[in-house]
């Protein structure tokens, strides 16, 4: 399913900006049925950076419709959100206007209800810009960043090593990098020869150890609504790294 479709747009706007009541409306689930934080994933991955003091620049690679980019704006003076989907980055930019942003919540796959998404409280939209881009071929003049965030991107890349090889140039010495992935490696996204032969965390350590110090790893749950009877409940392995001097 293409990330430029209206259906995926609606699912992801709800995933990023929907209230618990909107996500669970009409379903057999209550919020108490879910793991803690499952309805707050785009915020939780930013919180995993554990950044207490303001920074100058942050990069959100694979930003989708931009919730994490706006969360980063609370601690960064400049945030760049990049996604391969034009529809997604356009949605993220539109939400930054502060006007209610239209999307749909599905009761059945063919039945939908109009809703509106809103800019997260406390975010600084003037600090955020969005652009379409390829994580494996980022533009040369991006510069470097104090924080880099990459959520649920890695296992959708045809050549994940190309993305990892670029990271040392993107993160300032002492800067932080957080990467989350459900490690759902599939040949339709990543050719078999480019899928890690072993555990994904070992793959990351192998490719990042020269330039980054591994800090910690956790499992963050996330819950994506398709319609009131179909949901995706998963966890993402989320690891934090610090750029070596």
N, C-alpha and C positions, 0 to 999 in steps of 0.2 A: 504494500500500500504506500503510495507516494506521500511524502511530507508536505506536498503542495495541495493536498486535497482539503476540501471544506470540512470533512469529517475529522481528520487528524487535527486540523486547526481547532475545532470545537473541543475535542478531547483534551488537548494540551492547554488551552486557555482555562478550562475547568480545573485541570490538574495543578496549574500554577496559581490561579487566582480565586478559585471557587471556595465558597464557605463549606464547612462540614455539612450543613443542612442541604446545600445544593448538590454536593457530591453524593450524599446518601439518600436523597429524596426518592421516595417510592420503593426503596430497596428493603430487603429483609435484615439489613445490618444497622447496628447502632455504632456510634463512635467508640463506645466502650468495648466493642467486639474486636477492635483493631489494635495492632501494636502501637505503642506510644510513638507519636511523631509521624505516623504513616500518611496523615493528611497534610503534612507540613514539609514535605521533602525538599522543595526548592529553597526553603529557608534553612533547613537542617544542614544541608551541604555547605552553605556559607558559614554557618555557626561552627562547622568542623575546622575551619581555619583558625579558630580561637584567637581572633585578632582584636585586641583590646584598645589599641591606639590608632588614630587616623593615619592613613597612608596617602601617597600621591596618586598612584595609578593601579588599576585592577583590570584584568582581562577575564572575560567569561566566554570560553570556547565551547561551542555547542549550546548556545544560550537558549535555544528554542524560542518561546514567546516572552522571555525576559524577566521572569520574577526574580531569579537569582541576581541578575544584573542590577535591579533596583535595590535588592538587599545589600549588595556590595556598595552601592552609592551612599549608604549610611556611614561607611567607614573609609571611602575613597573619594578623592577630589575629582578623579576622572575614571570612568568605567567605559570600556569598549566591549560590547556584546556581539559575538560573531556566530552565525549559523549558516549551514548550507542551504536552508530553506528560505527563499525570498518571502513566502507567505508568513512564516514565523517571525522574521525580523521586522517586517512591516507591522505585524500585530504588536510586537514589543514597543516599537516606536510610537504607534498610535495610542497605546495605553499611557505613555508618558505625557500626552497632552493634558491629562487630568480629566478629560471627558469620559463619561460611561462608554465602555467599549462592548459592542454587541457580539454575542456568541450564542450557542444553543446547548441545552442539556437534553439528552435523549432518554425517553421512557422505554421505547423499544427501538430497534435499529432503524425503523422507518418513521418514527414519531418523535418530534422534538418540540421544545419550548424555548422561547427567546429569553435570554438573560443578559445581564450587563456585568462586565468586569471593571474593577476600579484600581487605581494606582495605590500601592501599599502605603499605609501611614508611615511617615518618617522618612520615606525615600526622597532623594534629591534628583528629580528627572533632568534638571539642567546639567547634571554631571555625567549623564549617560548618553552614549551614541550607539547605534546599531548598524551593522553592515553584513551583507551576504559574503560568505567566504568559505574556503575549504580548509579544514583543520590540517590537512596534509600538505597544503601549499599556501600557507599564510603569506600575506604581502610582506615584502622585505623591510618596509619602513614602519612597521608597527612599533618598534622600540622595545623597551624592557619595562617590567612591571614589578610592583611590590607583592602583589597577590595574583595568582592565576588559578582559575576555577574551571574544572572540566567535569560536568555531570552527565553520566550515562551516554557517553560518546564513544569510548574506546572500542567497544565490540561492534560498532556499526561502521568502522573505517575499513576500507579495502586494504590499506597499508598502515597499520597502527604504528609501526616502527618509524615511519616518516614524521608522524606527529611527535613521538617521544624524542626523536633526534633534534627537533627544533627547540625543545623546552629550555635547554641551558641558555640559549640566547634570549629567551623571553622573560626569565625570572632574574631579578637583581640578586646579587650576593646577599644572603640573609633573608631573602624573600621567601614566601610560602607558596606551595602548590598543593592543591587538593584535587584528587581524582576519584570519582565514584563510577562503578560499573557493576551491572548484574552479571557480567561475564557470560552473556548469552551469545556465544560465538556461533555464527551460522554462515554456511558457505554462500548463501545468497547475498551477504554483505561483505564478508571477508573470504577471499580465496583460501582453500585449505592449506596451502603452503605458507600463508601469513598468519594463521591462527596459532597462538602459543601452544607448544607441544605439552606443556605441563600447566601448573597452576598460574593463574593470572597474576597474583601478587609476586610470584617468583620471576615472572616475565618482566614486571615493572622494576623489581630490584635489579635484575640483570642490566636493564637498559638505563636506569637512572642512577645507579650507585656511584658512578664516576663523578657526577656533578651535584648530587643531592644526598642529604642525610635523611633516611627514613625515620619518621617520628612515631606513628601509631596507625592502627587500622581498626575499623569498626564496621558493623553492618547496620545500614540505615534502611528502614522499611519505606516503601512507597506504594500508593494505592491509586490506580488509574481507573476511572469510570468509563466504560463504553456506553452501556445503558443500564437501566435499573436492575437488570438480572445478570449483567456480565461486567466483571471487574478484573483488573490485574493486581494481584497482591504479590509483591516481590521484595527482595532486599538488594541493596547495592553495597558492594564492598567499597569502603571509603577510606582512602589512605592519605595521610598528610606527610609532606616532604618539605625540607628547608634547603634552599640553594647554598652550596658550600661557598666560602670566600674565594 
